[in-house]
């Protein structure tokens, strides 16, 4: 049965573009040890390794490896483990590949969180598999085998042993999909594909087991706002934060008050202050109400109307100076208080009205902004809006979403960007234009300068050649002229 699985996977490797012709070229070397003695000695395995390695003995670099259980087992412990492995000799050619965040993201996206393990650093060959994984009752029969390689298995997935039907054919089930999906991910690492058919086959096998990241919807944000009352929409430029804030407010039929913070925004701008009367013949002052007081007074006078204060770019200003004593009021679980806060000389409150809500937005790509302190983070709910593909635009808008450009940027960021650098990824709004000419102008005069600035500041340096190739093909400009 195991030989039949190996034969099937070799055929899949060919579908993914792998060549295995000893006379001309090899894309992999098949290793296997599945004799009955191997199962008795806790050493059974099979897999594909780098073509530059020897056909036996210790080896280097990434491999696709499977640890099968004894086929004679007929109980619930008859499970296999499919892995991305590293040869016991460590890295020779693949160390740089191991450092790319996209490698981890790729394999982390195809594992089932219940029976799997994924290292946080794929270049780490010192940390062992966690005891929780090794002690999983499903793999008790191959635990000793895994103990042998426990430091060089960055990704592992437990699967039920594949099945053969009464006709001797492999049953197409979830276990087979995991074997094919892991092999497809390995094929992607090794760049086996040489044409579109190969690439489609790889994508298809990965997609069968890939976890789809849920995209937070307007409805989800509405529910969080109604529950928590004060929220921050954070994300990179172009992800639609301000637009989403207005959509949510309109969906709730709320009265909207809008303000945008900047470096010089003060307490008197946002809440209340005194300003000189410019047209007065004598020195005189008049009170000025900021958007916070305007919204608050409206909410107090109109108890049946939801009132939403939208604060755009909340982290562009010194929040401690701006919020002052009202900071205390943004505690969503407070139902009553003995402390009375003076907002203006004529307005003192103990709690913010039940119909009063705040939606703030924050640009995660602006490195010059003030750091948001933990006290504020505790008082607000934080919702991240990520760049996302647009499936359909309103035909009457006359606009088009340039999917290929968006997907190329997304591919580069997902593969090369660190967790912090993902906050720099341009959002979907950058890729909406009325025609090709407008899109090319956006690439040349918005995206090109943006990426050039990132690189000059030492960010995304590992992706510089990918970006340069993209810009040369799209606008015939180099980042390094």
Secondary structure, DSSP 8 states (H G I E B T S, - for coil): -HHHHHHHHHHHHHHTT--EETTTEES-EEEEE-SHHHHHTT--EEEEE-TTS-SSS---SEEEEEE---TT--STT-EEEEEEEE-TT--SS-HHHHH-HHHHHHHHTTS-TTSEEE-S-TT--SS---HHHHT-GGGGGGHHHHHHTTTS-SEEEEEE---B-TTS-B--SHHHHHHHHHHHHHHHHHT---SHHHHHHHHHHHHHH--------HHHHHHHHHHHSEEEEEE-TTS-HHHHHHHHHHHTT-EEEEEE--TT--HHHHTEEEEE-TT-SS--EEEEE-HHHHHHHHHHH-TTS-EEEEEETGGGS-HHHHHGGGGGG--TT----S--EEEETTEEESS--TTEEEEEEEETT-TTS----HHHHHHSEEEE----------GGGT-EE-HHHHHHHHHHHHHH--TTGGGG---GGGGEESSHHHHHHHIIIIIHHHHHHHHHTT-SGGGHHHHHHHHHHHHS--TT-
